[in-house]
Amino acid sequence: MKKNICMYVWNHFTNDARVMRECTALSEKGYTVDLICIHDPSIKDLKRYEEMNDGFHVYRVKRFPQWLVLFQTIIKLLKSKKYLLVFIFLIWILSVYYQPLYTSIVTIFLILLLKTKIKTLIIRGSILCRMILKGFNNKYDFYHSNDLNTLLQGVICSKFRLNKKKLIYDSHEVQTSRTGYDSKFYGVMESFLLRFVDQMIVENHTRAEYNKNLYGFYPKVVHNYPFVQNKSLDQVNLHKILGISAKEKILLYQGGIQTGRGLENLVKAAPYFTEGILVFIGDGRIKNELIQLTEEMELSHKVKFLPKVPLADLPKYTKNAYLGFQVLNNVCFNHYSASSNKLFEYLMSGVPVVACNFPEIKKVVEGNKVGMCIDSHDHEDIAKAVNYMIEHPEKTAEFSKNASEASNQYNWENEKENFTRIYESLGGETA
């Protein structure tokens, strides 16, 4: 009898390549997989329920409790001085003639929603509770939590019951050393919740060794490799989209535009490039800052920005690149130990890379001779590597050939067996 799996991820599941691959691999093995993620009404045409072509089901829980939607509507009205005066007058009338204590409490709560982080806490608490309720809504044999922000849901649903279920913790990041997670709380929380976990998964052996030193055990390793790419895949005419000459070399960064990824250094390096257009494909928190930096440096003719594209379409854009960038900065162990999906996406499209010299990335780049490793904190060093690859097209062609060959090794078709064997070892059945 096939087993049922409840998988959690704390996002909208619109561009999560790793979770897509794992759900697909389990479905191919005959497991019934329900993925529980988050709905966002601001995303056009995002469905609450989807039955994916790959054979698994996606359930998106509501982001906002209904009463909070009402409060948000009131808050929007209060931003208008006219409505604010009306609201104050009504509160005054109510406080004089009807339940003054209750009215005061409501008023204080509205002020708190406007001025504090209580709104964020309410939204996250609502999502967490809805995920837990959904996780109890079916008879599952396994629970699979992607990252620390869904581990509590997995623990409650798998272990806080008479008939305990298996729990897999798939940590895509180093939770105790990553940007934006500076509090010691995350390490304490992870350490506590790990006692309920039946198996932990990390991205590579550098991270596995880190966790062994931290927690005393060596997690399973499942590398972040992409699907094998269809070699006859159509190519988007990126030159036409950007309005540049077909002869221009595209120097590509694709992925999230976030802090700590060395993207400011790419813009600063652009004036030193002897040839080529620097292109960013993606969105993120610092995108506007990068655009502003580009304008301040008067580089709009040399640096271009495009929004993120659907995951399935991304290789059509990648194939246009002369080279690709993976220039993470060493701002935390999470970045230092990364072997990100982006690197392997470049290889899958036969695109050579200019990459940071961190252990996992350097091992792939220099070990397979698919590009050059540089000091990602030094924009002049980045420019030097780019110019070498521009001025030595025969060497770049060799890097490109090696990248295509390396993709035969670094792909999900090879790696997914390591992943599904983890389930088999915990009592799952094979097809």
N, C-alpha and C positions, 0 to 999 in steps of 0.2 A: 504493500500500500504506500502511495506517495505521500510525502510529508508537506505540511503547510508552513510557510515562512511569513512572518510579519517583519518588514524592514522599515526602519525609521530614517528620515533625513530632514534636517532643519533648513530647508530651502523650498523653492517653488517647483523644483525638478523641471527646469526648462533647458538648462545647459550643464547638467552634472554628468560628465562623461563616465567617471568611475562607477557611480551608482547604476547608470544605464548598463554598463558592461556586466556588472555583477548580477543584476536582476535577470538579464538576458541569459547569462551562463547557467544560472539556477533553473530557469524555465526550460532551457534546452535539455537539462538533465531530468526533467519531469516533475520538478517541484512546483507547487502552487505558490506564487509569490504575490503578496499584497504590499505595495509601497505606500507608506503614510507620510505625507509631506504637508506643505502649507499652501493655502489658497490666498491670493491677493487680488481683490476686486479691481485694483488699479491697472492690472495687466489685462489688456484686451483679449477676449476669447479664451482666457484660461479656464479650463473645465474643472469642476469639482471632482469628477470621476472620469477616468480614461482606461480603456482596455487597449494596451499597447500591441503593436504588430508582433512584437517579440514574445508575446504570450504572458505578460504579467499585468497586474492591475494597479492603477494609481489612484489613491484617495487623498484629496486635499482637504484638510480641516480648515474651518473658518478662522481667519486671523483675529477678528474682533467679536467680542460678545455683543449681543443686540443692544443692551442698555448703554454700552459705550458708544455705539453708533449714534444713539440719541444725544448723548452728551457732546459728542463731536459736532453734531449739527448745531447744538446750542452754542458751543464755543465759537464756531464760524460766524454765527450771528452776532456774538458779543464783540467780534473784532470791528464791527461797525459801531461808531459812537452813538448813532441814533438808537440802535437796538440795545446797546449797553445801558443807556439812560432809561429806556422802557423796562429793561430787566431789573435795574436797581429800584425803580418805582414799584414794580410788582412785588419784589422781595420785601420792600418796606411795608406795603399793604398787608401782605401775608404775615409778616412778623408781628404786626400790631393786632390783627384780627384772627389769625389762624395758626396754631401750632408753631410758635416762635422758635422753640428749640429745634424742631425738625427742619424748619426753613433755614435756620442758621447752619445746621450741619450740611445741608445740600449746598449752600453758598460756599462754605469753607472747602468742600470737596471739589467744587468747580474751580475754585482758585488754585487748589493744589494741582489739579489736572493741567492748568495753564502754566504753572510756575515750577513744577518739580518733575522728577522722573517716574512718578507714580503711574502715569499712563503707560510707559514702557513696561513696567512690572506687571500691570494688569493684562496687557496684550500677551506678553510672554507666558504668564501664568495660565491664561485662557487657552493658548495653543497647547501648552504642556498637558493640561487636563483633558482637552479634546483628543489629543494623541493617545493618552492612556485609555480613555473610554473606548476609542476605536480599536486599540490593541486587545481589549477584553471582549470585543464584539464578535470574535470568531474563535474557533478552536485551532490554535497554532501549536506546532511542535517546536519551532525555533523562533527566537527573536534576534534581530540583527540591528544594532545601533551604530549608525555612522556618526562618529565624532562624539565628543563629550556632551554636547548640548542635547543629545537624544539618549544618553546612557541611563539617566534616571528613569525615563519612560520604559526602557527595556528591562531594567531591574525590577520595577514594580510589577510589570505585566508577566514576567517570566518566573519570578521568585516569590512574590507575595500572594501565593495561592497554594491550595492543598497539593495539587499535582504539578510540581515544579517543572519548568521547561528549560531547554538549553538557551544560553545567551552568548552571542558573539559580539564583541566590541571591535569595530573597525575604525581605528584612529587614523584619519587622513593627515592629521597635523600633529606636531609635538605640543601637547596641550600645556606643558609646564614652561615652555620657552617659545613664545610666538608673539608677533606684533598685535597690540591691542588687548593682550591678556596678561597684564603685568602683576595682577593680584595673586598672592599665594593661595587664595581660595580655590583656584582651579586645580592646583596640584593636590591640595587636601581632599577636594571632592573626588578627583580621579582615583587617588589612593584608596579612599573609602569604598567607592563603588566597584573597584576592581575585584574585591573579595567575593562578589556575586557573579563574576564573569567566568564562563566556561572556556572561552578561547579569545585571545586578543590578536588582532591583525595590524601590522604596520607596513609602511610603503617600501622600506629597504633595510639592509642589514646594519647600516650606520644607526638608524633609528631603533632597530631591534636591540643592538648593543647598549644604546643609551637607556632603554627601558629596563634591560637586565641590570644595569648598574643602579638604576633608580628603585626598581621594585623586586629584583631578585629572580626574575624569570625571563626567558627569551621568547618573545612573541613569534607567531607565524609571519612570514613575509610574503606579501602579494604585491608585485611591482605594478606601477601605474602605466602600463603600456596600452596603446590605442588598438582599435580594431584594425585588421588588415585592410588596406585601402584598395579599392577597385582601380587598377592601373588605367582603365579606359574612362575613368571619371571625367566628366566635362569640366572645362576650366573657365571660370569667370574672367572676363576681360577687365582686369583690375586697372590697367593703364587707361582704358576708356572711361571707367567710373571716376578715376581721379583727374581726368582731363590732362594727362601727360603723354609725352612721346613714347611710342612703343619701344624705342631704343633705351629709355631710361631704366636703370637697374633699381629694382625695388628692394629696399633693406627693411625687413619686416619684423615688427613685434606684434604678436597676437596673444590675447588673453586679458585678464583683469588689470585695470589700470589703478593700482593700489600703491601705498607707501612701501618702501623697502625693496622694491623690485628694480631699482637702478634706472628708472625711466627718465628721471631728470638728467642723468648723466648721458643718456642717449641723445636728448635734445642738445645738451651742451657740446656733445661730440660732433653733431651734424655740420657745423661750419668747417670742420677739418676734413670732411669727406671729400675726396678728389672727384667723386662722381656718385650719382645715385640719389634716390628720394627715400627718406625715412618715413615709413608708414606704420601707424598704430591702428590695429583693428581690435576694438573692445571698448568697454565702459568701466567706470569705477569712480571712487571718491575723489581722486586727484586729477581726473581728466581735465576739468576746467583750469586747474593750476598749470597743467602742462601746456594747454592751449594759450594761456596768458603768457607763460614763459616763452613760447614760440613767437608770439607777437612782439614781446619786449625785445627779443633778440633779432627781430625782423627776418624770421626764417620760414614764413608761411609758404614761400615758394619751394622750400626744401624739406618741410615736415608736414605730413598730411594725417588727418584723423578720420576714421570711419567708425560707425557704431558696431557693436557686437553683432555677429551673424549667427543663425541657427547652427547648432553643432554639426548636423549632417551636411551642411553646406560649406563649412569652414575649409575643408581640404581643397575646394574649388578655388579659394582665394590664396591659400598657402602655396599652391603650385606656381604662382606668379613670381615668387620671391627669388632673388639672386642669393640672398643669405637670410638667416633668421637669428634673432637675438634671444638669449636667455641670460640676463645679467643681474640676477638677484644680488642684493647687498647682504653682508654678514651682520645683520641687526639682531638676530636671535638664532638659536640652534635649529629652529624649524626651517629657516631659510638655508642655513649652512648645510643641513643634512638632506636637503630636498633632491629628488630626482624627478622633477615635475613632468606631467603629461605633455606639456608644451614642447619640451626637447624631443620627445619621441614622435610627436606630430610632425615636426620639421623633417625628421629622418624618413618618416613614412612617405613624405612627398618628395624625397630626394633633395631636400634643401640643406646645404651646409650651414654650420652655426658659428656664431661668435658667442662664447659662453663664459660664465664665471668659473673660477678655478677651485670650486668646492669639491669635496671628495667623490660623491656619487656622480656628479655631472662630469667632472674631469675624467673619471674612469671610463665613461662612455665616449666622450669626445676624443680624447687622446688615444684611448685603447683601440678605437675603431677608425681613427684618422678621418673624422667627419667634419673637422673645423678647427678653430683655434680657441684656446682658453686665455683669458685676460684678467687683469685686476679690475673688477667691475665697479670699484669705487673711483677709478681714474678715467675720466672721459677721454684724455689724450691716448691712453693705452687702448681704449675701445676703438678710437679713430685709426690708430696705427694698424690694428688687426684688419679693420674694414678695408683700409687702403691697400694693404698687402693682398687681400683677396680680390680686390678690383684690378690691381696692377699685375696679378699673376692668374689670369683666367684658366690656364692649364692646370694649376694647382687646385683652384676652386672646382674645376670639372672633376678632378680626382676625388675631392672631398664629397662632391655630389654623388658620384658613382658609389663610393663607400657608404654613404648615407642610405642609399637604396638597398644595398646589400645588408647593411646592419638592421634594416627594418624587418628582414626575414627572421631575425633573432628577437628583437624587441617588439613583440606584438602580442595581442591578447589571445590569439589562437593558441599560442604556446603557454601563456601564463595562466589561462583560466582553469587548467587542470589542477594547478596548485591550489587555486581557490576552492573548487568544488570538492577536492579531497578533504578539506577542513570539515565540511559538512558530513562527509562520509565517515570520518573518524569520530564524529560525535553522534553517530547513529542514523544518519541520513541514508537513504537508499539510492542506488544508481539506476539509471534508466536501463 
